[in-house]
Structures are given as structure tokens and as C-alpha cells.
Amino acid sequence: MHRDAFSTYHPLVNLAFFVSVIGFAMFLLHPVALGISFVCAAGYVLCIKGKKALRFGLIFMLPMLLFTAAMNPLFNHQGVTIVAFLPNGNPVTREAIIYGIAAAIMLITVITWFACVNAILTGDKMVYLFGRVAPALSLILSMSLRFVPRFIAQAKIISNAQKALGRKTSPFKILSMLVSWALENAIETADSMKARGYGLPNRTAFSIFTFTQRDALALLFFALNIAVILAGVAAGAYRFRYFPDIQGEWTGAGTLAVFTAYFLLCAFPLFLHVKEALYWKRTASVI
């Protein structure tokens, strides 16, 4: 697997992209917008983490999708198209079912984008972006981003160590050890950063990140597409309602333009990754 091209961009470009796509994923509930964001997020996870990670994520998130889609009609009885009645007499509507599916896809999409954030916005990038503005927040974000993979790795180490000693391992016992390890590790990290003078006003820091013309062009590309998307939102191109009946914009030149802009924004790192992979494939064939 080739290195990801988008991860080589300046951290500010990475941050601008993820803030944009995650924000739009949470607020644009048009089915087409949801589909675009989900496909691009899943495709990017596949590119940077491989089929195994995508398969694991889908296995984890599919029950969440079904649970969210099933729970919404049980508590939300809005909608004009009744498909069934619950034992207590409340109606189950088609609109509530479809809205539950849309809400579940939105939740899964946001989680998938955050998985990409965890892979691209590494700890050193977070410290670079927020170290001067909010040192404490920067350190917390950096620790949080690397916490999950380290937590999983440590859980495997503890489990293997207990098995090697011939002891029975229960999830509760492993969790207890993990919590103790996490707290001790957090204290050691805080003491280490304090000893290095982290957060002091006159402290200088070495940085390997340089803002180039390529980064400026990427931000300009984001800005143009975001402007088109926001103009579409203002013009009602993303208008879609689930209650009391399902209605929304589907066709038209303006609608096609704003959805194209949204796709270009969400698929930007995918384009870069495919371009990089094709380049290395051609280079390998020449060699």
C-alpha cells in the first residue's frame, strides 16, 4: 500500500478539509448528500487503512445502523404514511423509518470521517496546529487521537501476558488493568511535557511543516467548493424534508452543480490517493 498523498499536505489543509466534510455531513441530510459523504468516507478509509479496517468498521457499524433505524419509528410517530401499529396503538410511519435510516447513515458517516482524522491528523500535527493557541487543548487532543490504537494494542499485550501466566482473563479484569495503565501513562506524559517547558510563552518549537503553493491551491479549491455548497444551501438546493411527508429537490442544473461541488470536496483526498497509486504503479512498471 502506497503512502497517502493527502497526509503529506500541510496540517492546516488537513484540518480545513475534515472540519468542512464533518460539518456538512452532520447538517446536510439530503439523501444524495448523505450518500456522497458516506461513499467518500468509506472509500478513503479503504485507501488509508485497507480492506480489513473497512470490514471491521462495517461489522461494527451495521448493527448500529439497524438499531438506530429500528428505534426511531418506535419513538417518532410523525409522518402521514402509516405502515403498521404498535401494540400500544402508536403508528409506525414510512417517514419515521426513512428518517431513522438517514440519521443512522449520518452517524456512521461522521464516525468514519473521524477514523480518517485519527489516521491523518497525527499527534505532531495537532500540537503544531494548537500548541501556541491552546497548549492544554492541543496536548489533550494529541493524546486522545493516539489513545484508541494504543488502548487496543495494550489490551492485546495484557491478554497475552495473562494467558502466558496461565490465568483466566475476563473483560472486566482487562479493562481494570487498562484504566490503571491509561491513568499512569497520562500522568507520565503530563510530567514529561511540563519538564520540557511545554506551554511556556517564550518556548520555541521545531516544525517540519512548511506551507507551500500546493497547500494554498488546495485551500482555494476547498473555499470555492464550500462557497458553491453554501450558496446551494441558501438557494434551497439541499432542501429535503422527512416530515410530515417526504419532499425535496432532486433535479435541476443548480442542484446538480451543488452536489457536484460537494462530491469534489469530499472526494479530494481520494483523487490524490488514486493519482499517487497510479504514479507509483507506472514507476514500478518502468523499473
N, C-alpha and C positions, 0 to 999 in steps of 0.2 A: 504494500500500500504506500502510495506516494504521500509526501508531506502535504498538508493542506495549505493552499495558496492564500486563503483569506487570513489565516493566522499570522502571516508574515506582514500584514498591514499594521499601521500604527494603532496602538491601543485606543486612541480616540475614535478612529474609524470603526473598530470592532464594537466599542461601546455605543456609538451612534446607531449602528445597524441594529443591535439587539434591543435597544430601548425602543426604536421605531417599530420593529416587527412584533415585539411582545405587546407593546401598547395597542397597536392596531388589531392584533389577534384577540385582545380582551374586549374591544369595543365594536369591532365590525362583525356583526352576527349574521350578515347576509350569507346564505349557503355557499355561494360561489367564493366569497372572500374566505370563509372557513375552509373550504376545500383547497384553495390555493395555499393558504398558510400551512395547513396540515401536511400537504404533499411536499412542500418545500422543506419544512422542518424535518419530516421523516427522511426525505432524500438526503439532507445534509448530515443527519445522524448516521445514515448508512455510509456516507462518504468518509466521515472522520473517525467512526468507531467500528464500522464493519457490520456484517450481517448478524453476527452473534449478539451484539449490543442491541440492534434493532429488534431482533427476535425476542430478546429478554424484555425489552421495553413494551412490545406489543402484548406479550403474555401477561405482563403486569397491568397494563392499561386497559386491555379488553374487558376484564371483569369490572373495572371502574366505569367504563363506557356503558356496559349493560346495567350496572347498578344505578348510575345516575339517570339513565334513560327510563328505567323502570320506576324509580322513586318519584320522579317529578309528577307523573299523572296521578299518583296516589294522594298527593297533597295540593296539586294545582288543578283546579276543575274549570278553569276558564276555557273558552272555545265554544264554537257553535255546532261542531260536528261530533255528536256523541256516538261512540263505538261500543260502549258497554256500561254497565252499572256495577259499582262495588257493593258488597254485602250490606254496607251501611246506607246505601241509597245514593251516594255521591256518584256523579257521572265521570267516566273516563273519556276524554275528548281526543280527537286526532291531533288537534293543535298542541295540546299539552304533551303528547307523545313526541311529536316532531321537535318541539322546543326543548324537551329533555335530551333528545339526541344531539341537537345543535349545541346545547350547553355542555354536554359531555365531550363533544369533539373540541370545543373551545378550550376546555380544561386540559385535555390531553395534548393539544397543540402547544399551549403555554408551557406545560411540563417538558415537552420535547425540545422547545426552544431553550429552556433553561438548562437542559442537558448539553446543548451546544455551547451555551455560555460557559458552563463548567469546563468544557474542553478547550475553548478558545481564549477566554479571559482568565488567564492563569494568575497565580498569586502575585508574581512580579509586575504584571500589567496593572492589577488593581492597586498595588502600592504606588506605582508610578502615577496613576490617574488621580488618586485621592490622598496620597501621602502628605502633600503640603496643605491641602484644603481641610481635610478631616483625618488626621493621623489615626485616631482611635477607630473611627469607622472603617478606614482603609484596612487596618490590621484585622478587624473582625470579619470583614468581607473576604479578605485573603484566606483567613483560617477556615471560614465557612465553605468556601469553594473547594478547598482540598480536604475537607473533613470527611465527606461521604466516601470517596475512594479509599482513604486511609482507614476509615472505620471498618469498611468491608474487609480490607486486607488484614487488619489486626484481628478481626473476628475469626478469619481463617487460621491465623497463627495460633490464637488461643485454643481453638477447637482441635487443631492438630497436636498441640502440646498436651492437652488433656487426654487425647486418645493415646498418645505415646506413653503416658504415665499409667495407662490402664484405667482411667477414671471415666465415669459416665458424665456426659456433657448435656446439660439441659439448656434450653434457650434463655431461661431466666438467669442461670449462673453465668453464662457467657455475656449476657447483657450487663450484669453487675460488674464483671471484670472490665468490660469495655468502658463503662461510665467512669470507673476509677482511673483507667488509663487515660481517657479523654480529659478529665479534670487535671490530672498531673501534667499531661502534655501541654495543656493551655497555660498552666502556671509557669512551666519552664519556658515556654515561648514568650510570655509576657516579661519575665525576668531578663531573658536574653535580649529582647528588643530594647528594654529600658537601659540595660548595661551598654548598649551600642548608641545610646543617645537618640533613639527614635522618637520623633515628635518634637524635638527641641527646635526653637525658632531659627537658630543660626546654623543648623546642621545641613551640610551639603550631601548630595547623593549622586552616585554614579548611575547613568542610564544608558542603555544600549539602543533606545528607541529614538529614531530621527524622523521628523515629519517631512515627507518628500512630495514632489509634484504628483506622484501616483496617488498618494493619500488625499491630496487636495481634490483631484479629479473624482475620486470615489465619494468624497463628501458632497461635491457638487452634483454628482449623479443621484445620491440619496435625496438631496434637497429638491431637485427637480421632480422626482417621482413623488416625494411627500407632498409637494405643492399641488400636484395633479390629484393626488388622493384626497387631500383636504378640500380642494375645490369640488371634487365629486361628492364629498360628504355634505358640503354646503348646498350643492345643487340637488341633492336628494338621489344621486345615482346609486348609493348604497342603501337606499331606503328599503327596509323589509320588516314587516310586522308578522307576529305569530298569533296575536290575539286581537279581536275576537275571532277573526278568520285570517287565513294566510294570504298576504298580498305583498308584492314587492316589484322592483324594477329588474327586468331580465334582459331586455334587448335595447337596441339603440346605439348609435355611434358614440354618444357620450358615455354610456355605461360600459361599452367595450373598451374605450380609452382608459377609464379609471381602473378597470380590472386588469388591463394590460400593464399599467403603471404599478399596480400592487404586485403583480406577478414578477415584474422586473426587479422590484425592490427585494421581495422575499427570496428570489432565486439567484441573487447576485453572488453569494459565496458558492453556490452550485456551479454556476457558469465558470467561475475561476478554477474550481477544483477539476472540472472536466477538461478545461483548457490545459491545465498543468499536467493532468494524466496523459492526454494526447501528446503533449510535447515530449514527455519522458518516454512514451512508447515509441515515438518516431526516432528519438535519440538512440534508444536501445536497439532499434532495428538497423540503424545506420552503423552502429558499432559492431 
